[in-house]
């Protein structure tokens, strides 16, 4: 691949010397632009004119090849505006430089373009995959952006230990075994695993726990495990139950249940009623899994269903997962997209990003006919060992599944719009209660958590027009060694100093923004921001809530003053007498303390914000404390990573054995060289 850019752009990469060959191999005619003189471009111009952006694009267009690739548009600050792919880069980029027949969205994008970069690829399929990857990484302002991009959970039946184990799995598939999924939520996985435990009695314990058992654990006593660790069941019988679990998860549920019914009947006829009762309970557990699936299928073995709904300029995409003729859950997404984009454009871009880091099923059903469906299907097929089909059904069971998903998308978007309207009213009331100029768009709430000063953690939660913005939550490990253990004021100062020092560096405010927030007069009139910029979630908070009274508020004010930040509204929320909710006292600089009416919805809103900050801080503190409790001394040795740590523990068994080992024994450990052995030996024998 090769990338073409102006000499003053940061050099980074890709040149394989094949551009000339590709240019000769392409038979398509190059796009022709009107014969106009290409002027010298001044890249320090103030963006805003479409003509200026068009001239920038013309300059790059003149040197482009007619090969597939990906292009990126940048504004004058170096931020990525748009990422696109093309079968013919010269023809595609030339369409922007014609200066006519552009939508408002495209015209805004062109007007802000100050530079471009290009990556040529061997095929259009490669360009499509690269485009999806870059969009997820760079999050360009004018692209469709997928939100809530966390990985999906799977069920794993292992095949690498002394006895197969059934566990919940999320992340890379490095462990040997059979993976079943994806499931839409962890709740769905936990429920299914619990039912499978009752049905197949497979172990869920770790290998180390399994290998050190001398008698059956509690799960065996409550009939959730067959006890292979202490040979309560023979290896062959346990392997047969594991095979049955795999068959059930692979879609052969009826055959598994029929076999269990036959064994139950045989046990009953042999008057082994306790054994027959165990089979009865296992059949009931399997029926429970199938009974709560909601919508199951008869003719669709494996498919993902994407249905889009649009209301009030917002989009919702509902995704249903069907595997092995079973519904494994659904999830609603609310992608960020310009309201002028068509539903098929939004859905097509979303699907490309959705499968960027996960395998696609054999069938993808959509509610709209997406652009370049065959190309997208080819790109998804290139990542798996089977052919992926993208289809918009018009009749039959597949159409019913899409209609069902679209009803869910419509309902989810209606709920979101209703919640957003209610949230907007609460934000407006909150701004009025605390004397703000308008409704705050970004609220940050801070709280600390510790036990007698140990494992101290500061937490920041963020709320906005759509509710809690969990992607913006942050934790702060208290690092200062000068603090007295349990000094809440000092912890708050450290958290806010670190937060706003970094914020001022990464997203500096303009002079006008700083003056306006500080309340200074003679502020120049602002230039209207483009619609997509005004809709973006702000980086700076419009309101900061501190969980605490006057002392905490003063510590917060001093912290902002020390880092040179002014004009950020601060409010202290002090708990009432006996820490009762509803009796909170609010502290605002320059105003006497006050309370809100007991039944005021604004008061309940503040309580929700404070309780969420409290929950998040305590959860972060507990997680840190748990990590400290199970901390391994090997983690403190420089150069000891997970692989060498695993090799040492596998060879010696315990950390105490490693500590007692001689240097020569450490050096003989497979996967450990002499330098690492010396580091481990010196760590445990320092000062000896």
N, C-alpha and C positions, 0 to 999 in steps of 0.2 A: 504494500500500500504506500501511497505517497501523499503528502499534504502540501498544498501550495498556500503561501501567505506572503504578505509584504515583508521586506527585510527587517523592518523595525519591530515586528511582532516577535514574541518570545519563541526562539527556535525550540522545537522538541522533537521532531521525529520524521515521519515514516517515509523512506524512499527506497524502493526496491528496483528502480531502473526499468520498470515495465511500462511507463507511461507512453513512450513512443510506439511500442508494439500494440497497446490497446487502442491508441488513436487511429492506427492504420487498420485495425481489425473491425472498427465500428463502421457500419455502412450507412447509419442514419445521417441525414444532412444536419449540419450545425444550424442552430437558431440564428437568424440574422436580426440585428438591431438596426434602427434607423441610422443613416450615416450622419453622425454628429461628432464634433470634435470632443475628445476626452480631455478635460482640463486637469491641471495639477490639483490634487486634493489636499486640503488643509485639515488634518485630523484633529485640530484643536477647535473646530467650529462648534458652536452651540447647537446641538441637535434639535430638530423640531420641524424642519422643512422637508417635505417629501422629495423635492428636487435634489437636495443635498445628499440624502440617503441613496437616491437613484444613481447619482454620479459616483458614489463610493462603490456601489454594486457593479457599475459599468467597468470600473478600473480592475476589479477582480475577474469579471467575466471574460475580459479580453485574453487571459492566459489559461483558461480552463480547458481540460480535455473533454471529449464526448464519451466519457466512460461512466460506469456506475460509481456512486459514492455518497458521502454524507457531508453536508455543509452546516456551518454554525455562523450565526450572526451575533455580533457584539455591539454593545453601546459604547459611549465615550468613556465610561468608567471601567470597561473591561468585563462587564457582566454579560452572560449569555442571554440573548433575547429569544433565539429560536434554534432548534435543531431539526433538520429535515433530511430526507434521503431522496435520491434521484436515480433513475435508470440512465439518464444522460445529464451529467452535471451542467454542461454548457447550455443545453436547452432549458433546464429547470431554472437555473439562476438567471438566465436571460429573460424569463417571464417576469421577474421582479423589476427589471430595468426598462421595461417598455413605458412605464409611467402612465398607464391607463387601465381601466376596467378592474381596479383593485377595490376590495371591500374595505370598510373602515378599519377593521382589524389589521389587514395586511398593510394598509397605508400608514397606520401608526407604527407598525413594526419597521417599515422601510425608513420612515422619518427619523427613527432612533438608531439606525444602523451606522456605525462608524468603522467597522472592520469585519472581515470574514475569514474563516479558516475552512479548509477542505481536507477530506480523507477519501482517496480513491480506493475502490474495492474491486475484487475480481468479478463478482456477480451482484445482481440487485438483491438477492437473498441475503448476502453478507451485509449489504448496506442497511437492509431492514433490521437485522439483528443488532448491528452497531448503533443504529438510531435509537432503538428501544433502550439499549444499555446507557447511552449518553443522556437521554432524557431523564432516566431515573437518577443518574449521578448528579447532573448539573441543574435539574429542575428549572428549565427556561421559562420565562414569563409568558410567552405566547404559545407554548405547547399545552396539550392536555396533560395534566399531572395526576397521577394515581396517588391517592392518599391511603393511610392505614396499611402500609406495605409490610406487615409483619408476616413471618413464615407460618405455614399451616402445620398443625400437629398430625402425626401419623401413629399407627399402631405397629409395633415391631415384635415379631416372634423370632427370637434369636436362634442362631445356629452355630455359635462359636464357643459355647461353654459346656460344662458337664451335663446340664439338662436344659432344654429350651425354656426361655423366659419370655413372658409377655409384658411389654412396657410401653409407655407413651414416649414418642420420639419427636424431636423438632430439630431441624438443622440439616447439616450434611449427612449423607448416608454412607458413613465409613464402616459401620459395624456390619458383620456378616449376618444375614438373616432375611426374612421376608417382610416387606413393608406394605402396609395397607392404608390407603387414604387417597387424597387428603380429607380430613375432617374440618368442618367449618369452625369449630371451637374446641378449646380444651375441655369444656364441660361435656361435649359429646363424646370425646375420647375417654374421659374418666368414667362416664356412665357405661360405655361399651366394655371397657376393660373390667369393670366391676362385675358386669353380667357374665362376661366370658370366664372370669375366675370361678363363679358359681357353676357354670356349665361344664368347663373343661378342667378345673382344678389345677391350672398351671401356676407356677411360682412367679412372683413379681419381685423377689428379693435380689440384691446384688450378689455377684459371684463371691465376694469376700465373706458376706454374711452366710451364704449358702455353704461354703466350704468349712466354716467354723462351727456349724451346728452339731450338737451332740444329742439333742432331742427335738421333737417337732415343736414348731412355734405356735403362736396363737391362731394364725390363719388356718393351720391344719385342724385345730380344735373346733373352729367355727365353720369348717367345711368350705373354705375358700382355697385350699391347696391340698394336693395329694401326698405331700411329705416326701419328695424324692431325696431330700438332703439326708435323711436318716433311713432310707430304704424302706419306708412305709409302703412304697409301691415299687414294683420292679422296673428296670430300665426299659424293657420292651413295652410294657403296658403304658408307661408314661410317654414314650415316643408315639404310641398309637393315639393317645389323647391329644398330643401336640399336632399330629397330622390331622385329626378331626377339627381342631381349632383353625388350622390353615385352610382346610377345605371349606369351613363355614365362612371365613372371611373372604375366600375366593369366589363366593357366590353359590356354592353347592350346599346351601342351607337345608333344602328339603331332603337331600340324601342323608345328611348327617342326622336330622331329626328322625327320619324313618329307621335308621340303624339303631338309634337310641330307643325308639318305641319297641323294636323287635327284642332288644336286650331286656327292656323292662318287662315285656310280656313273658319272656323266657324265665326271668327271675321269679315272676309271680307264679308261673306254673310249677316251678321247682320249690314253691313255698319259701323263697328267700325274700321276705317282704321288706326287710330293711334295705337290701340292695335295690329292690324295685322302687322303693321310695326315693332313693338317691337319684335314680334315673329320671323319676317323675320330676324332681326338683330341677334337674339339669335341663330337661325339656322346657319347663316353665321359664327358666332363665333365658333360653334361646328365643322363646316366643315373646318375651318382654322386649328383647332387642329389636325384633322385627315389628312389634306392635307400635312402637313409638317413633318409627321412621317418618311418619307423616305421609308423603307421597312416594310410593314405590313404583317401579316400572315392570312391565311384562316383556317388552321387546327391546329396551335400551339397556345394554349391559354396562357400558362405560361411557359417560359423557359429562361435560361441563356445560351448563346452560347460562347464557348471558342475556339479560333482558334490561333494556334501558327505558327510563321514563324521564320526561322533561316537563317542568312546571316553573313558572316565574323566573325563567332564565337560569335555573339550576338543574343539574343532572343527577340521577341516581341509577346505578347499575347493580342489579341483584344477581348474584352468582350462586347457582345450585350445583352441588356435587353429587353425581350418581355413579356408584361403583358396584359391580357385581349384583345388578338389578335392585340395589338399595339406595335410598336417599341418605347421604352422609352429611346433611346439613346445608346451610346457606349463609351468606353474608352480604350485607349491603355496603356499597362503596359510593362515595360522593366526590367524584373527580372534579378538579378545578379546570374549567374550560371557559373560553370566551363564549358569551351567550349568542354570538352570531354564527358559531359553528353548528353544523348539521349533526343530527343524532348518529348517522352512520360514520362521520368523521371521528366523533368522540369515541364511539364504541370500537372502531378499528384501532385507534391509537392506544386505547386502554388495554385491549387484548394483547397487543404486542408487548406492553410493559408488564402485564400480569404474568406472562410466561417467561419473562427474562431470566428468572432464577429457579424455575420449577418445570418439571416435564408436563407436557400437555397430554390429555387422554386421546383415545383414538377418534373421538367425535366431539366437536364443539358446536353447539347449537346457539344461534343468535336471533334476537328479535328484529334486527335490521340487516339489510344486505350491505355488509361493509365493503369499502373500496379495497381492491387488490386482494380479495379473499383467497384466490389461488396462490398468490405470492406469500401471503402470511402463512397459509397451510404448509407450503413447501419449506418455509423457514422453520416452523415448529417441527416438521418431520425430520429436518436435518439434525435435530438434537436428540432424537429418540430412535429406536430400532424398528419403528413401524410407521405406517402412513397415517397422518392426521387429516381429518376431513372437517372443514368449516362449512356449515350448512344453515340456511334459513328455511325451516320447514313451513309448508303451507297446509298440511293436513295430517291427520292421524295422531298417534300417541305423542310423537315428537312435538307437534304443534301444541298439543295440550300442555306439555311440560313448559314450553316457552310462554304460553298464555298464563300459566300459573305463576311463573317467575315474574312476569310483567305486572301482574296484580300486586305481588309482594313489593315490587319496586315502586309502584304508584303509591301504595300505602306507606312505605318507609319514607318516601320523599314528602308526602303530606304531613306525616308526624314531625319530620325535621323542620319543615316550614312553620308548623304551628309552634314547635319548641323555640325556633329562632325568633318568632314574633313575641312570644312571652319573655324570652331572654332579653330582647330589645327593650321592652317596657321596664324590666327590672334594672337594666343598665342605666336607662334614662333616670329612673327614680334614685338610683345610687348616686349618679352624678349630681342630682339636685340636692340630695341629703348632705353630701360632703362639699358642696359649693364649687363643683367643677363647671367649666364653661359648657360642657355637653356630656353626652353619654360616653363613658370610657369604652374604648375598643379593646384594650389590653389591660387586664388586671393581674398583678403579681402579688402573691401572698407568701410570707416567709414565716418559718417556724423552726425551732431547734429541738433536738431530742438527744438525751444521754442518760446514763445512770451514774450518778456521783462523778460526773465529768469524764467517764470512760466511754470510748467509742462514740465520741460526739459527732453528730451529723447535723448539717443545716439543710432544710428542704425548701424549694421554691416551686409553687404550683402556679399555673397560668390559666386564666379564664377569658373568654371573648364572646362575641355575638353568637357563636354556635355551641357554647357550653365550655366544659373543661377541655383545654388543649394539651392533651397528655404528651404529645410529641415535643412540647416545649418545657416539660418539667425538668428540673435539675436538682442534683444533690451536691453538697459541699462537705467534704471531709475536713473537719477542723484541724488545721496544721500548725497553728502558732504554738510554740513551746513556752511563750511568755504568759499565756493565760493561766489564771488560777482555775483548777478543776471545778467545774460547775458555774463558771462566770458566764451567765447568759448574755449579759450586755456585751462582753468582749466577743462572744461567739457571733452575735448579731452584727457587730461592727465588721468582723472579718468577712462574714458572708457577703454583706452588701458592698464592701470595698472591692472584693474579688469580682463580684457580679458586674458592677457598674464600671470598673476600670477596664474590664474586657469588653463590655458593651460599647464604651466610648471609643475603643480602639477598632473594633470590628464594624461598627455601624455609627460613625460620627454624625452628629446632628448638624444641620446647616445653621448659619448664624440666625436666620429668621426663626427656625424651630426653637433654638435655644432662647432667643429673645421672647418669643411668644409664650413659651412654657414658664419663663421667669416673670412674665407679666409686665415687660418693659413697653413703653410707649413708642410712637413713631415707627411702628413695624411696617416695612414695605409690603405692598400688596403681593400675594403669592401668585405665581404662574399656575393656572389650572393644571392638575396632574392628569395624565391619561387615565381612562376608566379602569384599566387593569391594574395600574399602580395604586389608585385610591382604594381599590378593593382588597389589596394585599394586606395580610395581617402584619401590624407594625412590630418593629423590633424593640422600640422603647415603650415602657408602660405609661399609661395615662393615669394609673392609680396604683399605689403600693400599700398593701395592708400588712401590718406587723402584729403578730400574735403577742400581745403584751400591752402594758399600760404606759404611763408617762416616761418611766425609765427606759423602756425598750424603744420608745419613739425618739427620745433624745439621742440614744446610741445610734439609731438609724440616721437621724439628721446629721450627726457629727461625721458618720462614715461617708455620706454623700458629699459633705463639705470638704473632707480631706482629699477626695479624688477629683474635686473640681466640677461636680455635677450639681446643677441648680434647676429649680423649677419642676421637679418631679413630686407630685402630690403624695404626701405621706399621711397615713391614718393608723393610729394604734387602737387595737380592739382588746379591751381589758374585760376579763370574765367578771360576772357579777358576784354578789355575796353567795357563799356556798358553791361557787362555780356553776350556778344554775344558768342554763340557756334561757335567753329572753331578758336577762338583766344586764347585758353588756353595756359598758361605758366606752364612748368613743373619744379619742384625743386627736385633735387636729391642730397643727401649729397656728398660732394667732387667734384661736377660738377657745372659749371655756369648754370644759368637758360637757358632753351631752349624751342623752339616751334617745333611742327611737321608741315610738309607741309599741307596747307589747305585742300587738297583733299585726304590726306593719309587715307586709310581704318583703319589704326591703331588708328588715331585720332578719327574717328567715333566710334570705339570700346571702347575707353576710355570714350567718351561722354555717350555711353550707360551704362557703368558701373557706372559712376558718377550720371546719371539721375535716375538709379534704386535705388542707395543708398539714393538719395534725396527723391524719392517717398516713400521709405520704412520708412525713418526717419519721414517725415511729416505725413504719415498715422499713425504711432505709437503715435506721439504727439497728433494728433486729437482724437485718441481713448482714450488716457489718459485724455485729457481735457474734453471729453464727459462724461467719468466716474466720474470725479470730479464734473461736473455740476449737475449730478443726484445722487450724493452721499447722502446716508441716514444716519442721526446721529446714528441710531441703529447699523450701521456697526462698529462704534467705541467702542461699549460696549463689554468687554470681556465676553464670554459665550453666546452671542446672535448669533445663527446660522440662516440659512434660515428658519428652521421650526418654531422657536420661534418668529422670526421676522414676519413671515407670520401670526402666531397666534395673535400677538399683533395688527397688522394692521387690521386683519379681525375683531377683537373684538372692537377696538376703532375707526377704519376708517382712521385716519390721525396721523402723527407724533405729530402734535400740541396737539391733544387730549391725546396722550400718555404722553406728557410732562406735561400737566395740571392734570393728573390723580393722585389720592391719592394712597398711598402704598397698602391700603386694596383693592382698585379697581384693581390694577395691579395683586395682588396675586390671585384674583378671575378669572383671565383670563384662559380659558381652555388650558392646555398644558404648563403653566408657573408655576414653583414652587416658594416658598417663597424667596429662595436665588436669583433667577433670578429677581424677582420683586424688591427685595432690590437693586440689582445692577442697574436696570433701574431707579429706583426712585433716588438713590444717584447720578447717572450720570447727571440727569437733575436738581437736586437741590443742587449740590455742591456749597458751599459758600453762600447759601441762609440764 
